[in-house]
């Protein structure tokens, strides 16, 4: 779950007001670990509210269009296919090693775009 900078700032403010970690998460209704809250407090002290920005950018899927097209067609025809099965098929067909996690994220993207129905495996 992505937490907004404003929510992070509210939680840090609660901690700085003397509330415990448990009191802060109860008040804000956002579940985070104690370590995360203390990391945010330290970032706020070091960098101000800018320190609460999520600096991760990620990267787009590194799949050739040919592989993306094949995966899209395969998942549309076989929406219940397991990651291990698809992983093996991609390895054989494209000589490409992909993690099951990567394949599951790709499938989730298709589902979010409305190009794949259902929930996958039973």
C-alpha positions in Angstrom: 0.0 0.0 0.0 1.4 3.4 -1.0 1.1 6.0 1.7 0.9 9.7 0.7 3.5 12.2 1.9 0.7 14.0 3.8 -0.2 10.8 5.7 3.5 10.1 6.4 3.8 13.7 7.8 0.7 13.2 10.0 2.2 10.0 11.4 5.6 11.6 12.0 3.8 14.5 13.7 1.9 12.1 16.0 5.2 10.5 17.0 6.8 13.8 17.7 3.8 14.8 19.8 4.7 11.8 22.0 2.3 9.2 20.8 3.6 5.7 20.7 3.9 3.8 17.4 0.7 1.8 18.2 -1.2 5.0 19.0 -0.1 6.7 15.8 -1.2 3.8 13.5 -4.5 3.5 15.4 -5.2 7.2 15.0 -4.3 7.3 11.3 -5.7 3.9 10.4 -2.7 3.0 8.4 -0.8 -0.1 9.3 3.0 0.2 9.0 5.9 -1.4 10.9 7.4 0.4 13.9 10.8 0.5 12.0 9.1 2.3 9.0 7.6 5.0 11.3 11.0 5.5 13.0 12.7 5.7 9.5 10.2 8.4 8.5 10.8 10.3 11.7 14.5 10.3 11.0 14.0 11.3 7.4 11.8 14.2 8.5 14.5 15.4 10.9 17.3 15.1 8.3 15.5 16.4 5.2 12.1 17.9 6.2 9.0 16.8 4.4 11.0 16.3 1.2 12.6 13.3 2.9 9.2 11.6 3.0 8.9 11.4 -0.8 9.2 7.9 -2.1 12.4 8.0 -4.2 11.9 4.6 -5.8 11.2 4.8 -9.5 11.0 1.2 -10.5 11.5 0.2 -14.1 9.2 -0.8 -16.9 9.0 -4.5 -17.7 12.0 -5.5 -19.7 10.3 -7.7 -22.2 10.6 -7.5 -25.9 7.4 -6.8 -27.7 7.4 -10.3 -29.2 7.5 -11.8 -25.7 4.8 -9.4 -24.4 2.5 -10.2 -27.3 3.0 -14.0 -26.8 2.4 -13.7 -23.0 -0.7 -11.6 -23.6 -2.2 -14.2 -26.0 -1.2 -17.1 -23.8 -2.7 -15.6 -20.6 -5.9 -14.7 -22.5 -6.2 -18.3 -23.7 -5.1 -19.8 -20.4 -5.9 -17.4 -17.6 -5.4 -20.2 -15.0 -1.9 -21.1 -16.1 0.5 -21.2 -13.2 3.6 -19.1 -13.2 5.9 -22.1 -13.2 4.3 -23.5 -16.3 4.5 -20.1 -18.1 8.1 -19.7 -16.9 9.0 -23.0 -18.5 7.2 -22.2 -21.8 9.0 -18.8 -22.0 12.3 -20.4 -21.4 11.8 -23.0 -24.1 10.2 -20.7 -26.7 12.4 -17.5 -26.2 15.4 -18.8 -24.4 14.6 -16.2 -21.8 14.6 -16.7 -18.0 11.9 -14.8 -16.2 11.0 -15.1 -12.5 7.5 -16.2 -11.5 7.1 -12.9 -9.7 7.8 -11.0 -12.9 5.3 -13.1 -14.8 2.7 -12.6 -12.1 3.2 -8.8 -12.2 2.8 -8.9 -16.0 -0.5 -10.9 -15.6 -1.7 -8.4 -13.0 -1.0 -5.6 -15.4 -3.1 -7.3 -18.1 -5.9 -7.8 -15.5 -5.7 -4.1 -14.5 -5.9 -3.0 -18.1 -9.0 -5.2 -18.6 -7.3 -7.5 -21.1 -7.6 -10.5 -18.8 -10.5 -11.5 -16.6 -10.8 -13.7 -13.5 -8.3 -14.2 -10.7 -5.8 -16.6 -12.3 -5.4 -20.0 -10.6 -8.2 -21.6 -8.6 
